Every structure is written in C-alpha cells, then in structure tokens.
C-alpha cells in the first residue's frame, strides 16, 4: 500500500485584526469582560465580499510552493468548511476554479470544527489506495459575516475568527499521516448549532419570526460544551498515539484547537502533556473552526517550533458533537 506523505503546509489570515476593544465597542460590552469570558484576545475578519475559497486559495499557494508543486499536480481537492461560499456548488469547486486546477475531483466535507481531520482522513485513504497522488486538503471559515453584533451576541461572537489552512497530502516513501481518530456523538447537538436557514423548514427555509428571534445566529451552551470537550480532548490524543504506535516522548508538539483556548489548556494539563510542547490555537486569531488546526500547524512550522521530520499530534473538539486527533510526521 502507498504511503501517505505530508508534502506542504500553508495558511492565510485576513489582514483586518479585531481586538477586544473594537469588538466590545460594537457589542456594547466591556473589552475585559470579553477576554475574561472567552479567552480570545483578538481575531481576524474578512472584508465584505470575500468567501472561504478565496482565503483557501492564498493558503494553497503557500502549501504548493512549500511542496515544490503547482495546481496542475493536484488530482483531488477536499475542502472542509462550515461556512461555504454559497449553498452550492461546494467551496471545493470555487477553490478549483481559483487555482486553475484540472478537471479533477473536488468535494466538500461538513464536520464543523473537526472538519480538517475528516478531510485529512479522506485524503489519506485516497492516497493509500493508490487512487490519487497529490490531494489538496483545505480548511477555511468565514464566521465574521454570520455573527450577532448586538449585546445579545456577547457570549458567542467574541470566540470566532476567519482564516484558512491547507495541507498537501501525496504519495511518497515516508508515512506522514500516521493515524487519524474520529468521533461523533449527536447527543445534545443543539448545545452548539446554527438552526436556520433550514431545508427541513417549509415553505421557506427561514421566515421573519425565526429571523427576528435570532435563530439564524450560532447558539452555544458554553458551560455544557466545555464539560464535554475537556475530557474528550485529554483522551483522544492518546488514542491516536496508540493507534500510530508513537510514544508520547516522541512527539515534538501537541496542537490543540477548541472554541475556548483555556479549556484546551486544561485538557493538556489533564492529559499530563509537557507544557513546553503544547500549542493551543485561538488566542490571537480567534476560533477558526475547521481551519484552526492547519493554521496552527503552519504557524508552528514558520516560527521554528516544528521542523520537517518532526512528529506532531493534533486534536480538536466541536459541533456535531465531533472530535478527533491525528498523528503526523512532517
């Protein structure tokens, strides 16, 4: 069976930084309260008219350059997003068009915050089966255009940011995707969801009563979600390491992504992970859903915390409820 290798990594963040003071003024809430309640100090936001495929195209350029490849080499696109450019076609199609790729397969994955791991697992299976030799795994989110900026949104909106991360997975001699573990539990899924617009709602997908009630905004029961996330994040990394046959002391860095970075930090402590090897996403860019892990991975490579050949363990938890972990050798 063909080995599945990490060929290149890239990320892209919008230029606009929204700090707690600016967001607090818009929400009518004290900035210190926002940081205290969410753990997020600043986040990135797109300009009007941008879609996730545009951010992913910029990140893909970095990943392709790092791998010494071009869009012509890509033979499959797997795009993870909760916030697609539009209802259809999928953001993978838009990314394919932006990059000028050949008429290869392009599909979207919907697994919310765990979307990158699901997309990575999909790419890994295609490569190992010999069906594809160069798969572009993209994850991109634009949350800023869907948030409630009234005082009622102060408990949710400060968490989120916009951005994209891309990992290029291809056939090679080295086994880069050592293991991926995926979990989903729909129990209490309404604790973290976006209810409208809804195709199951007839005759219109959303009517004025739902709109006026704000049921198109994200709903998050943070305390209940945190209570599920902390033990799950603490355990799933060890599960992935066991499947990969990798000892904990052989891991160069542990990347954790969750809505509230402080919960991820507590999970790392609960798991007994060495503090100097833990990288928690979110404080500086906001929670970027499916893109959080590949953004953190690209940043860790860029600033020297990781190098080619290192083993990294990535874990995340989010809506679905969906969570998982991956062990990668860069």
C-alpha positions as CSV (number, residue, x, y, z in Angstrom):
1,X,0.0,0.0,0.0
2,X,1.2,3.5,-0.9
3,X,2.5,5.7,2.0
4,X,0.7,9.0,2.6
5,X,3.2,11.9,2.9
6,X,2.8,15.5,4.1
7,X,4.1,17.5,1.1
8,X,3.4,21.0,2.2
9,X,1.5,23.3,4.6
10,X,0.2,26.8,4.2
11,X,-2.2,29.2,5.8
12,X,-3.8,32.6,5.2
13,X,-5.4,35.1,7.6
14,X,-7.3,38.2,6.6
15,X,-5.4,41.4,7.2
16,X,-8.0,43.0,9.4
17,X,-7.4,42.5,13.2
18,X,-10.4,42.9,15.5
19,X,-9.2,43.3,19.1
20,X,-11.4,43.1,22.2
21,X,-11.7,46.8,22.5
22,X,-13.1,47.2,18.9
23,X,-15.4,44.3,19.3
24,X,-16.5,45.3,22.7
25,X,-17.5,48.8,21.4
26,X,-19.5,47.2,18.7
27,X,-21.3,44.8,21.1
28,X,-21.7,47.4,23.8
29,X,-19.7,45.3,26.3
30,X,-16.6,45.9,28.2
31,X,-13.5,44.5,26.4
32,X,-12.0,43.0,29.6
33,X,-15.2,41.0,30.0
34,X,-15.0,39.6,26.5
35,X,-11.4,38.3,27.1
36,X,-12.3,37.0,30.6
37,X,-15.3,35.0,29.3
38,X,-13.9,33.6,26.1
39,X,-10.1,33.6,26.4
40,X,-9.8,35.2,23.0
41,X,-7.9,38.5,22.8
42,X,-8.1,39.2,19.1
43,X,-9.4,37.7,15.9
44,X,-9.1,38.2,12.1
45,X,-12.0,39.2,9.9
46,X,-12.5,39.4,6.1
47,X,-13.6,42.4,4.1
48,X,-17.1,42.4,2.5
49,X,-17.4,40.1,-0.5
50,X,-14.7,37.6,0.4
51,X,-15.5,33.8,0.6
52,X,-13.7,30.9,2.2
53,X,-12.4,29.7,-1.2
54,X,-10.5,33.0,-1.6
55,X,-8.7,32.5,1.7
56,X,-8.1,28.9,0.9
57,X,-6.6,29.8,-2.5
58,X,-4.0,32.0,-0.8
59,X,-3.2,29.3,1.8
60,X,-3.0,26.7,-1.1
61,X,-0.4,28.9,-2.8
62,X,1.8,28.7,0.3
63,X,1.4,24.9,0.6
64,X,2.1,24.3,-3.1
65,X,5.2,26.4,-3.0
66,X,6.5,24.6,0.1
67,X,6.0,21.3,-1.7
68,X,7.5,22.5,-5.0
69,X,4.2,21.7,-6.7
70,X,1.8,23.6,-8.9
71,X,-2.0,23.4,-9.2
72,X,-1.5,21.1,-12.3
73,X,-0.1,18.5,-9.9
74,X,-3.3,18.4,-7.7
75,X,-5.5,15.4,-8.6
76,X,-8.2,15.8,-5.8
77,X,-9.4,18.7,-3.6
78,X,-11.1,18.0,-0.2
79,X,-12.5,21.2,1.3
80,X,-13.6,21.3,5.0
81,X,-15.8,24.2,5.9
82,X,-18.9,25.1,8.0
83,X,-19.3,28.4,6.2
84,X,-19.3,27.7,2.4
85,X,-19.2,30.4,-0.2
86,X,-22.8,29.6,-1.0
87,X,-25.3,26.8,-0.8
88,X,-24.0,25.1,-3.9
89,X,-21.8,24.3,-5.6
90,X,-19.3,23.4,-2.9
91,X,-16.3,25.6,-1.9
92,X,-14.1,22.9,-3.3
93,X,-15.4,23.8,-6.8
94,X,-14.7,27.5,-6.2
95,X,-11.2,26.7,-5.0
96,X,-10.6,24.5,-8.0
97,X,-11.6,27.4,-10.3
98,X,-9.4,30.0,-8.4
99,X,-6.4,27.8,-8.6
100,X,-6.9,26.8,-12.2
101,X,-6.7,23.1,-11.4
102,X,-7.5,20.4,-13.9
103,X,-11.0,18.9,-14.1
104,X,-10.2,16.7,-11.1
105,X,-12.5,15.7,-8.2
106,X,-13.4,18.4,-5.7
107,X,-15.6,17.7,-2.7
108,X,-16.7,19.5,0.5
109,X,-16.6,17.9,4.0
110,X,-19.0,19.0,6.7
111,X,-17.7,18.0,10.1
112,X,-17.6,21.5,11.7
113,X,-14.5,22.1,14.0
114,X,-13.3,18.5,13.3
115,X,-13.7,19.0,9.5
116,X,-9.9,19.2,8.8
117,X,-9.4,15.8,10.5
118,X,-12.2,14.3,8.5
119,X,-10.8,15.8,5.3
120,X,-7.3,14.7,6.1
121,X,-8.6,11.1,6.7
122,X,-10.4,11.2,3.4
123,X,-7.2,12.3,1.6
124,X,-5.1,9.7,3.4
125,X,-7.5,6.9,2.3
126,X,-7.4,8.0,-1.4
127,X,-3.6,8.2,-1.4
128,X,-3.1,4.9,0.3
129,X,-5.5,3.2,-2.1
130,X,-3.4,4.5,-5.0
131,X,-6.3,6.5,-6.4
132,X,-4.6,9.9,-6.0
133,X,-1.0,11.1,-5.8
134,X,-1.5,14.7,-4.7
135,X,-4.5,15.7,-2.6
136,X,-5.1,19.3,-1.6
137,X,-6.8,19.3,1.9
138,X,-8.2,22.8,2.5
139,X,-10.0,24.1,5.6
140,X,-11.4,27.7,5.6
141,X,-14.0,29.5,7.6
142,X,-15.6,33.0,7.4
143,X,-17.6,33.3,10.6
144,X,-17.5,37.1,10.9
145,X,-20.3,37.7,8.4
146,X,-22.7,35.4,10.4
147,X,-22.3,36.7,14.0
148,X,-24.7,38.6,16.2
149,X,-23.1,42.0,16.9
150,X,-25.8,43.2,19.3
151,X,-25.3,42.9,23.1
152,X,-27.2,39.6,22.9
153,X,-24.3,38.1,20.9
154,X,-21.6,39.0,23.5
155,X,-21.5,35.4,24.8
156,X,-20.8,33.8,21.4
157,X,-19.5,36.3,18.8
158,X,-16.1,37.0,20.5
159,X,-14.9,33.5,20.1
160,X,-14.8,33.4,16.3
161,X,-12.3,34.4,13.6
162,X,-11.8,34.0,9.9
163,X,-8.9,32.2,8.1
164,X,-7.7,29.2,6.1
165,X,-5.2,26.4,6.3
166,X,-4.1,23.9,3.7
167,X,-2.1,20.7,3.8
168,X,-1.0,18.9,0.7
169,X,-1.0,15.1,1.0
170,X,0.7,12.9,-1.5
171,X,2.2,9.6,-2.3
172,X,5.7,9.1,-1.1
173,X,8.1,6.8,0.7
174,X,7.6,8.3,4.2
175,X,4.4,7.7,6.1
176,X,3.3,11.2,7.1
177,X,-0.2,10.5,8.2
178,X,0.5,8.1,10.9
179,X,-3.0,7.8,12.4
180,X,-6.4,9.7,12.4
181,X,-9.0,9.0,15.1
182,X,-12.6,10.4,14.5
183,X,-15.5,10.5,16.9
184,X,-19.1,11.9,16.7
185,X,-21.8,12.0,19.3
186,X,-25.1,13.7,18.3
187,X,-26.4,13.7,21.9
188,X,-27.4,17.3,22.8
189,X,-26.2,18.6,19.4
190,X,-28.4,21.6,19.9
191,X,-25.9,22.8,22.5
192,X,-23.8,24.1,19.6
193,X,-25.6,24.7,16.4
194,X,-26.9,27.1,13.8
195,X,-30.6,26.3,13.3
196,X,-31.7,28.5,10.4
197,X,-31.9,28.7,7.4
198,X,-33.1,25.1,7.4
199,X,-34.2,23.0,4.3
200,X,-36.5,21.0,6.6
201,X,-38.5,24.2,7.3
202,X,-41.3,24.6,4.8
203,X,-42.5,26.6,2.8
204,X,-39.5,28.9,3.3
205,X,-36.1,28.0,4.9
206,X,-36.4,30.9,7.3
207,X,-39.3,33.3,8.0
208,X,-39.4,36.6,9.7
209,X,-40.4,35.1,13.2
210,X,-37.2,33.0,13.2
211,X,-35.1,35.9,11.9
212,X,-36.5,38.3,14.5
213,X,-35.8,35.7,17.2
214,X,-32.1,35.5,16.0
215,X,-32.4,31.8,15.3
216,X,-30.0,32.2,12.4
217,X,-27.2,33.1,14.8
218,X,-24.9,30.5,16.4
219,X,-26.2,29.0,19.6
220,X,-23.7,27.8,22.1
221,X,-24.2,26.4,25.6
222,X,-20.6,27.1,26.6
223,X,-20.6,25.5,30.1
224,X,-22.1,22.3,28.8
225,X,-19.8,22.2,25.8
226,X,-16.7,22.8,27.9
227,X,-17.6,19.9,30.2
228,X,-17.7,17.6,27.2
229,X,-14.7,19.0,25.4
230,X,-12.1,18.9,28.2
231,X,-12.1,15.2,28.9
232,X,-12.5,14.3,25.2
233,X,-9.5,16.4,24.2
234,X,-7.5,15.0,27.1
235,X,-8.1,11.4,25.9
236,X,-8.3,11.5,22.1
237,X,-4.7,12.4,21.5
238,X,-3.5,9.4,23.5
239,X,-5.9,7.2,21.4
240,X,-4.3,8.5,18.2
241,X,-0.8,7.9,19.5
242,X,-1.6,4.4,20.5
243,X,-3.0,3.7,17.0
244,X,0.1,5.2,15.4
245,X,2.4,3.3,17.7
246,X,4.1,6.5,18.8
247,X,5.3,7.1,22.3
248,X,4.4,10.4,24.0
249,X,8.1,11.5,24.3
250,X,8.4,11.1,20.6
251,X,6.0,13.9,19.9
252,X,7.6,17.3,19.1
253,X,4.4,19.3,19.6
254,X,0.8,18.8,20.6
255,X,-1.6,21.1,18.7
256,X,-5.0,21.6,20.4
257,X,-7.9,23.6,19.0
258,X,-11.2,24.3,20.7
259,X,-13.7,27.2,21.0
260,X,-12.2,28.4,24.3
261,X,-8.4,28.1,24.3
262,X,-8.4,27.9,28.1
263,X,-10.4,24.7,28.0
264,X,-7.8,23.2,25.6
265,X,-5.1,24.3,28.0
266,X,-6.9,22.5,30.9
267,X,-7.2,19.4,28.7
268,X,-3.5,19.4,28.0
269,X,-2.8,19.6,31.7
270,X,-5.3,16.9,32.5
271,X,-3.6,14.6,30.0
272,X,-0.2,15.4,31.5
273,X,1.3,16.8,28.3
274,X,4.6,18.6,28.7
275,X,3.7,22.4,28.7
276,X,6.7,23.3,26.5
277,X,5.3,21.1,23.7
278,X,1.7,22.3,23.8
279,X,0.4,24.7,21.2
280,X,-3.1,26.0,21.8
281,X,-4.8,27.7,18.9
282,X,-7.2,30.7,19.2
283,X,-6.0,33.5,21.4
284,X,-4.5,35.6,18.7
285,X,-6.7,34.7,15.7
286,X,-9.9,33.5,17.2
287,X,-11.5,30.1,16.8
288,X,-11.4,29.4,13.1
289,X,-13.4,26.1,13.2
290,X,-12.1,23.5,10.7
291,X,-9.1,25.8,9.8
292,X,-7.8,26.1,13.4
293,X,-5.5,23.1,13.3
294,X,-3.9,23.6,9.9
295,X,-3.4,27.3,10.7
296,X,-1.6,26.4,14.0
297,X,0.4,23.7,12.2
298,X,1.6,26.2,9.5
299,X,2.4,28.8,12.2
300,X,4.4,26.3,14.2
301,X,6.5,25.4,11.1
302,X,7.0,29.1,10.2
303,X,8.3,30.1,13.7
304,X,10.5,27.1,14.2
305,X,8.6,25.3,16.9
306,X,8.3,22.5,14.4
307,X,10.6,21.3,11.6
308,X,10.4,18.8,8.8
309,X,10.7,15.3,10.2
310,X,9.0,16.1,13.5
311,X,6.0,14.2,14.8
312,X,3.0,16.2,15.8
313,X,-0.2,15.2,17.5
314,X,-3.3,17.4,16.6
315,X,-6.6,17.3,18.4
316,X,-9.9,19.2,18.3
317,X,-13.5,19.2,19.5
318,X,-16.6,21.0,18.2
319,X,-20.1,21.0,17.0
320,X,-21.7,17.7,16.0
321,X,-20.6,16.9,18.5
322,X,-17.5,15.9,16.6
323,X,-13.9,15.4,17.8
324,X,-10.7,13.6,16.9
325,X,-7.0,13.6,16.7
326,X,-4.2,12.9,14.1
327,X,-0.6,11.9,14.4
328,X,1.5,13.4,11.6
329,X,5.2,13.2,10.7
330,X,6.1,16.3,8.8
